């Protein structure tokens, strides 16, 4: 190769950039870009319980942290986080199969959250935002306050989206969360945790049809899927608070776009890190199913069920989600009798929500029709269409009471 003066100059510039990037990577200290409370052993211990779905153990620890730090909004945010995710889990809303496609946006599902839980979630959200407002008023460059306010707003937006289907209000909260995170990064460009909310917004806005963006009032907000995914990768790699949440969102978004091998790689890492997190294990099976490996998915679902039989392996596993996923996979593999049985198992789980129970009953009825066991099918359709409770499956069930399901 001949090194002309011009080429030598270009190589020198490239070398300088490479060395600068390398020096930055070596000197980057994530602990300098977060609230000190996030680095304490007490917070880390509470997170360990949270990511193993020990919501009660996590809540008691975060409440103790809040009591010891009453003026720190992050301490309040952590209690809010546990309450929201515990309720979503109890409502069978943390199985990401529900969000892998856009149909959940038009769901008629009713989510009966206890009023006391709603009231406490609202109180904690407002309390955190109020504390942050005061801190920012005292110091307009308080990066930790901007982040904590955005974090509270983002969690509240997720709650009202999934529970109340309040898309307009949630969109406004989500945009406010993004704005707070952008302000955090203006103060401190290396505040990796702040990149999660922006990444989620970037991907979500880019994924919504234009007409829906107009309907929920976010026409002025831009979005870019790949930029959103890159931001999530950055917050996953360097975040202190959002490391796990960013990987969870990254896996969900990759799944949404049918990038199953990438999503599965992310999810496998989470399941390896937290092998007793029932949801991470379930999601591995879900992704294996979605990528088209039916036999592999069936084995993965059965491994989850096998581990659930071990004493104290999982904490409060909601096995209806595993049985339902297994039944769906067996249905796709034309294992109709096995699918019927596992839909029944899903419906029979003692903590199954009415919404998921009736979905399982409807699907079990369809399987019995395909097996030409009309009496059993009618029994399931009647249960799925019974009065009271969730009615999202009622129309289909009543239709099949009149005319047997044929699989078309």
C-alpha positions in Angstrom: 0.0 0.0 0.0 1.3 3.5 -0.9 0.9 6.0 1.9 0.2 9.4 0.2 0.2 12.5 2.4 -3.7 12.6 2.1 -4.0 8.9 3.1 -1.6 9.3 6.0 -3.6 12.3 7.3 -6.9 10.2 7.1 -5.3 7.3 8.9 -4.0 9.6 11.6 -7.5 11.1 12.1 -9.0 7.6 12.3 -6.3 6.5 14.7 -7.0 9.5 16.9 -10.7 8.7 17.0 -10.0 5.1 17.8 -7.7 5.9 20.7 -10.1 8.5 22.1 -12.9 6.0 22.0 -10.8 3.3 23.6 -9.7 5.7 26.4 -13.3 6.7 27.0 -14.4 3.0 27.2 -11.6 2.3 29.7 -12.3 5.4 31.8 -16.1 5.2 31.8 -17.3 4.6 35.3 -21.1 4.0 35.4 -21.2 4.7 39.1 -20.4 8.3 38.4 -23.7 8.6 36.4 -26.3 7.5 38.9 -27.8 8.4 42.2 -25.6 7.0 45.0 -28.6 5.2 46.5 -28.7 2.9 43.5 -25.2 1.5 44.5 -26.1 0.5 48.0 -26.1 -3.2 49.0 -29.7 -2.7 50.3 -31.0 -1.7 46.9 -29.1 -4.4 45.2 -30.5 -7.0 47.5 -34.0 -5.8 47.0 -33.5 -6.0 43.3 -32.4 -9.6 43.5 -35.7 -10.5 45.2 -37.6 -8.5 42.6 -35.9 -10.3 39.7 -36.7 -13.6 41.2 -40.4 -12.5 41.4 -40.3 -12.4 45.2 -42.5 -9.3 45.2 -43.2 -9.4 48.9 -39.6 -9.8 49.9 -38.6 -7.0 47.5 -41.4 -4.7 48.6 -40.5 -5.0 52.3 -36.9 -4.2 51.6 -37.7 -1.2 49.3 -40.2 0.1 51.9 -37.4 0.0 54.5 -35.1 1.9 52.1 -37.9 4.5 51.5 -38.4 5.0 55.2 -34.6 5.5 55.6 -34.5 8.0 52.6 -37.9 9.8 52.7 -36.6 12.8 50.6 -35.0 10.6 47.9 -37.5 10.2 45.0 -35.7 7.0 43.7 -36.5 5.3 47.0 -40.2 6.1 46.3 -39.8 5.0 42.7 -38.7 1.6 43.8 -41.7 1.0 45.9 -43.9 2.2 43.0 -42.0 -0.3 40.7 -42.7 -3.3 42.9 -46.4 -2.4 43.4 -47.0 -1.9 39.7 -45.2 -5.1 38.5 -46.7 -7.2 41.3 -50.2 -6.1 40.2 -49.5 -6.7 36.5 -48.2 -10.2 37.4 -51.3 -11.0 39.4 -53.4 -9.9 36.4 -51.6 -12.2 34.0 -50.3 -9.1 32.2 -46.6 -9.9 32.2 -46.6 -12.7 29.6 -45.2 -10.8 26.7 -47.2 -13.0 24.2 -50.0 -10.5 24.9 -47.9 -7.6 23.5 -45.9 -9.3 20.7 -48.5 -8.1 18.2 -50.6 -4.9 18.1 -53.9 -6.6 18.9 -53.7 -5.8 22.6 -54.3 -2.2 21.6 -57.9 -3.0 20.7 -58.4 -5.5 23.6 -61.7 -5.2 25.4 -60.3 -6.8 28.5 -61.3 -5.5 31.9 -58.6 -5.5 34.5 -60.1 -5.4 38.1 -57.3 -3.7 40.1 -58.2 -3.3 43.8 -59.0 0.4 44.6 -56.5 0.4 47.5 -53.7 -0.6 45.1 -54.7 2.0 42.5 -54.8 4.7 45.2 -51.3 3.8 46.5 -49.8 3.7 43.0 -51.3 7.2 42.3 -50.0 8.5 45.6 -46.5 7.2 45.1 -46.4 8.5 41.5 -47.5 12.0 42.6 -45.2 12.0 45.6 -42.1 11.1 43.5 -42.9 13.7 40.8 -43.5 16.4 43.5 -40.2 15.6 45.2 -38.4 15.8 41.9 -40.1 19.1 41.0 -38.7 20.6 44.2 -35.2 19.3 43.7 -35.2 20.6 40.1 -36.5 24.0 41.3 -33.6 24.2 43.7 -31.1 22.9 41.1 -32.0 23.0 37.4 -29.1 20.7 36.7 -30.1 17.9 39.1 -29.7 14.9 36.7 -30.8 12.4 39.3 -34.0 14.2 39.9 -34.8 14.4 36.1 -34.1 10.7 35.8 -36.2 9.8 38.9 -39.1 11.9 37.6 -38.9 10.3 34.2 -38.7 6.8 35.7 -41.9 7.4 37.8 -43.7 8.8 34.8 -42.7 5.9 32.6 -43.8 3.2 35.1 -47.2 5.0 35.6 -47.6 5.2 31.8 -47.1 1.5 31.5 -49.6 0.8 34.3 -52.4 2.9 32.8 -51.7 1.5 29.3 -51.9 -2.1 30.3 -54.6 -1.9 33.0 -56.9 0.9 31.8 -56.1 1.1 28.1 -55.7 4.9 28.6 -53.6 5.4 25.5 -53.9 9.2 25.3 -53.0 9.8 28.9 -50.2 7.1 28.7 -48.8 8.7 25.5 -48.5 12.0 27.3 -46.9 10.5 30.3 -44.5 8.5 28.1 -43.5 11.6 26.2 -42.9 13.4 29.5 -40.7 10.5 30.6 -38.8 10.7 27.4 -38.4 14.5 27.9 -37.1 14.0 31.4 -34.6 11.4 30.2 -33.4 13.7 27.4 -32.9 16.5 30.0 -30.9 14.0 32.1 -28.6 13.4 29.2 -28.2 17.1 28.4 -26.8 17.5 31.9 -24.8 14.2 31.8 -24.4 12.6 28.4 -23.1 9.4 30.0 -26.1 8.8 32.2 -26.8 5.4 30.6 -30.0 4.6 32.5 -31.8 7.6 30.9 -31.4 6.0 27.5 -34.0 3.4 28.2 -37.1 5.6 28.2 -35.9 7.4 25.0 -35.2 4.0 23.4 -38.7 2.7 24.3 -40.3 5.8 23.0 -38.3 5.8 19.8 -39.3 2.2 19.0 -42.9 2.5 20.1 -43.7 5.6 18.2 -42.0 4.3 15.0 -44.1 1.1 15.4 -47.5 2.8 15.7 -49.5 3.3 12.5 -49.8 7.0 11.6 -53.6 7.1 12.2 -53.1 5.7 15.7 -50.5 8.4 16.4 -53.0 11.0 15.4 -55.7 9.5 17.5 -53.6 9.5 20.7 -52.0 12.9 20.0 -48.4 12.2 19.4 -48.1 13.4 15.9 -45.2 15.8 16.7 -43.0 13.0 18.3 -40.5 11.3 16.1 -39.5 7.6 16.3 -36.8 5.4 14.8 -36.8 1.6 15.5 -33.1 1.0 15.1 -32.2 4.0 17.1 -34.5 2.9 19.8 -32.9 -0.6 19.9 -29.4 0.9 20.0 -30.4 3.1 22.9 -31.8 0.0 24.8 -28.6 -1.8 24.1 -26.6 1.0 25.6 -28.7 1.2 28.7 -28.6 -2.6 29.0 -24.8 -2.5 28.8 -24.1 0.4 31.2 -27.2 1.1 33.2 -27.3 0.7 36.9 -31.1 0.9 37.4 -32.4 -0.2 34.0 -30.0 -2.9 33.0 -32.5 -5.8 33.3 -35.5 -3.7 32.2 -33.7 -2.6 29.1 -32.9 -6.1 28.1 -36.5 -7.2 28.7 -37.8 -4.3 26.5 -35.1 -5.1 23.9 -36.3 -8.8 23.7 -39.9 -7.7 23.5 -39.3 -5.3 20.6 -37.1 -7.7 18.7 -39.9 -10.3 19.1 -42.5 -7.7 17.9 -40.5 -7.4 14.7 -40.1 -11.1 14.3 -36.3 -11.0 14.9 -36.5 -14.1 17.0 -32.9 -15.4 17.1 -31.8 -11.9 18.4 -34.6 -11.8 20.9 -33.9 -15.3 22.1 -30.2 -14.5 22.6 -31.2 -11.6 24.9 -33.8 -13.6 26.7 -31.4 -16.6 27.2 -29.0 -14.2 28.9 -31.7 -13.0 31.3 -32.8 -16.6 32.1 -29.2 -17.7 32.8 -28.7 -14.7 35.1 -32.0 -15.4 36.9 -32.8 -19.1 36.4 -35.5 -18.9 39.1 -37.3 -16.0 37.4 -40.4 -17.8 36.2 -41.2 -15.1 33.6 -37.7 -15.1 32.0 -37.9 -18.9 31.7 -41.4 -18.7 30.2 -40.3 -16.1 27.7 -37.6 -18.4 26.4 -40.2 -21.0 25.6 -42.5 -18.3 24.0 -39.7 -17.1 21.7 -38.7 -20.7 20.8 -42.3 -21.2 19.7 -42.5 -17.9 17.8 -39.3 -18.6 15.8 -41.0 -21.8 14.5 -39.3 -24.5 16.6 -42.5 -26.2 17.9 -40.8 -29.3 19.3 -38.2 -27.2 21.0 -40.8 -25.0 22.5 -42.8 -27.9 23.8 -39.7 -29.2 25.6 -39.0 -25.7 27.0 -42.5 -25.3 28.4 -42.3 -28.8 29.9 -38.9 -27.9 31.5 -40.6 -24.9 33.2 -43.4 -27.1 34.5 -40.8 -29.7 35.7 -38.9 -27.0 37.6 -42.2 -25.6 39.0 -42.8 -29.0 40.7 -39.5 -28.7 42.6 -40.1 -27.3 46.1 -39.5 -23.5 46.3 -37.8 -23.4 42.9 -40.1 -20.6 41.6 -41.9 -18.1 43.8 -45.6 -18.0 43.1 -45.4 -19.3 39.5 -48.6 -18.5 37.5 -48.6 -21.8 35.6 -51.7 -20.9 33.6 -49.4 -18.9 31.3 -47.1 -21.9 30.7 -50.0 -24.4 30.2 -51.6 -21.9 27.7 -48.4 -21.4 25.8 -47.8 -25.2 25.7 -51.3 -25.8 24.5 -50.9 -23.2 21.7 -47.7 -24.8 20.6 -49.2 -28.3 20.6 -52.2 -26.9 18.6 -49.7 -25.6 16.0 -48.1 -29.1 15.9 -51.5 -30.7 15.4 -51.3 -32.4 18.8 -55.0 -31.6 19.3 -55.8 -33.9 22.2 -52.8 -32.7 24.1 -53.6 -29.1 23.4 -57.2 -29.6 24.7 -55.9 -31.1 27.9 -53.4 -28.3 28.5 -56.0 -25.5 27.8 -58.1 -27.2 30.5 -55.0 -27.2 32.8 -54.5 -23.5 32.2 -58.2 -22.8 33.1 -58.0 -24.9 36.2 -55.1 -23.1 37.8 -56.3 -21.5 41.1 -54.8 -18.1 40.5 -55.8 -17.8 36.8 -57.5 -14.5 35.9 -61.0 -14.7 34.5 -59.7 -13.2 31.3 -57.2 -16.0 30.7 -59.5 -18.7 32.0 -62.1 -17.9 29.4 -59.6 -17.7 26.6 -58.4 -21.2 27.6 -62.0 -22.5 27.8 -62.8 -21.1 24.4 -59.7 -22.7 22.9 -60.4 -26.0 24.7 -63.8 -26.0 23.2 -62.3 -25.5 19.7 -60.0 -28.5 20.3 -62.9 -30.7 21.4 -64.8 -29.7 18.3 -61.9 -30.8 16.1 -61.8 -34.1 18.1 -65.6 -34.5 17.4 -66.3 -34.4 21.1 -69.2 -32.0 20.8 -70.6 -32.4 24.3 -67.2 -31.4 25.8 -66.9 -28.5 23.4 -70.3 -27.2 24.4 -69.4 -27.4 28.1 -66.3 -25.2 27.5 -68.2 -22.7 25.3 -70.9 -22.3 27.9 -68.3 -21.5 30.6 -66.4 -19.1 28.3 -69.7 -17.2 27.5 -71.2 -17.2 31.0 -72.5 -14.0 32.4 -70.4 -11.8 34.7 -66.6 -11.3 34.7 -64.6 -10.9 31.5 -66.7 -11.0 28.4 -64.0 -10.7 25.7 -64.5 -14.3 24.6 -68.3 -14.4 24.8 -69.2 -13.6 21.2 -66.9 -16.3 19.8 -68.1 -18.8 22.4 -71.8 -18.2 21.6 -71.1 -18.5 17.9 -69.5 -21.9 18.4 -72.4 -23.0 20.6 -74.6 -22.7 17.5 -72.1 -23.9 14.9 -69.1 -26.2 15.7 -65.6 -24.9 15.2 -64.0 -26.4 12.1 -60.5 -24.9 12.2 -61.1 -22.5 9.3 
